[in-house]
């Protein structure tokens, strides 16, 4: 089981100082297959350490997902499934990461949504196929 510290949170960061490099170059032989032929060449392999320092200009984390659940387009409803950190579609109630998100971040389940509603960051939960009252950006596709 993979249990991420904050599986649904993200923050924007930038490098605050030039990287500090402490590397030694080593020459190594590699085999490269091109079509049906194998060619031998040399490349440089670096060993050592790199120190990177980051700064977050905005100290607040944001939620990557505002709603947990996958929309079933055919039935116009949400299912109690989500895509986990490994990219697998799993049941929300069987995922410790999903349950942690529900508890810590207060993210609603898609199955809780009974009417169309506007979510954070301009997201829109649509359970009805009526988009007349939908708030949308005219520069984006529906």
C-alpha positions in Angstrom: 0.0 0.0 0.0 1.3 3.5 -0.9 0.1 6.1 1.6 1.1 9.6 0.5 1.5 12.3 3.1 -0.8 14.6 1.2 -2.2 12.8 -1.8 -4.5 15.5 -2.9 -2.5 18.6 -2.2 -0.1 20.6 -4.4 1.9 23.8 -4.1 3.8 25.8 -6.6 7.5 26.2 -6.0 10.5 27.7 -7.7 14.2 27.2 -7.3 15.4 29.9 -4.9 19.2 29.6 -5.3 21.5 28.3 -8.0 22.0 24.5 -7.5 25.1 23.3 -5.7 26.7 20.6 -7.7 29.3 18.1 -6.3 29.7 15.6 -9.2 32.4 13.5 -10.7 32.2 12.4 -14.3 32.8 8.8 -15.3 33.0 7.3 -18.8 30.9 4.3 -19.3 30.2 2.0 -22.3 26.6 1.4 -23.5 25.0 -0.7 -26.1 22.5 1.0 -28.3 20.2 -1.0 -30.6 19.2 0.7 -33.9 16.9 -1.4 -36.0 18.5 -4.9 -35.8 22.0 -3.8 -35.2 23.7 -3.2 -31.8 26.2 -0.4 -31.6 28.6 0.3 -28.8 29.3 3.8 -27.7 30.5 5.8 -24.7 28.6 8.2 -22.5 29.3 10.2 -19.4 27.8 9.0 -16.1 27.8 11.6 -13.2 27.9 10.5 -9.6 27.7 12.8 -6.6 25.1 15.1 -5.1 23.0 18.1 -6.1 21.5 20.4 -3.6 18.4 22.3 -4.7 16.6 24.9 -2.5 13.0 25.8 -3.3 10.7 28.6 -2.2 6.9 28.8 -2.3 5.7 32.3 -2.9 2.2 31.4 -1.8 2.4 29.5 1.4 -0.9 27.8 1.0 -1.5 24.3 -0.5 -4.4 23.8 -2.9 -6.5 20.7 -3.6 -5.7 18.9 -6.9 -9.2 17.5 -6.9 -12.3 19.4 -5.7 -14.5 16.3 -5.9 -13.8 12.6 -5.4 -15.6 10.4 -7.8 -15.6 9.6 -11.5 -18.5 10.9 -13.6 -20.5 8.2 -15.5 -21.3 10.1 -18.6 -23.9 7.6 -19.7 -26.1 7.8 -16.5 -25.2 11.4 -15.7 -24.0 10.6 -12.2 -20.8 10.1 -10.2 -19.4 6.8 -9.0 -17.6 6.1 -5.7 -14.3 5.5 -7.6 -11.2 7.6 -8.1 -7.8 7.3 -9.7 -5.2 6.6 -7.0 -1.5 7.6 -6.9 -0.5 4.6 -9.0 -3.1 5.5 -11.7 -5.5 2.7 -10.9 -9.2 3.2 -10.7 -10.2 2.0 -7.2 -13.2 2.2 -4.9 -13.0 5.3 -2.7 -14.0 3.4 0.4 -11.2 0.8 -0.2 -8.5 3.5 -0.5 -6.8 4.8 2.6 -5.6 7.9 0.6 -9.1 8.7 -0.6 -10.5 8.3 3.0 -7.7 10.6 4.2 -8.6 13.2 1.6 -12.3 13.1 2.6 -11.4 13.5 6.3 -8.5 16.0 6.2 -9.4 18.1 3.1 -13.2 18.0 3.4 -13.5 17.1 -0.3 -17.0 15.9 -1.1 -17.9 12.6 -2.8 -19.3 12.9 -6.3 -22.3 10.7 -5.1 -23.2 13.5 -2.6 -23.9 15.9 -5.5 -27.7 15.9 -6.2 -27.8 19.0 -8.4 -25.4 20.8 -10.8 -23.0 22.9 -8.7 -20.0 25.1 -9.1 -16.9 23.9 -7.3 -13.7 25.6 -6.5 -11.2 26.8 -9.2 -14.0 27.1 -11.7 -14.9 23.3 -11.7 -18.4 22.3 -12.3 -20.2 19.1 -11.1 -22.8 18.2 -13.6 -25.4 15.5 -12.7 -28.0 16.8 -15.0 -27.5 17.0 -18.7 -28.8 20.6 -18.7 -26.0 23.1 -19.3 -28.2 26.2 -19.8 -27.5 27.5 -16.3 -23.9 26.4 -16.3 -21.3 29.0 -15.5 -18.5 28.7 -18.0 -15.6 30.5 -19.6 -16.6 31.5 -23.2 -13.0 30.8 -24.3 -13.2 27.1 -23.2 -15.1 24.3 -24.7 -18.1 22.8 -22.9 
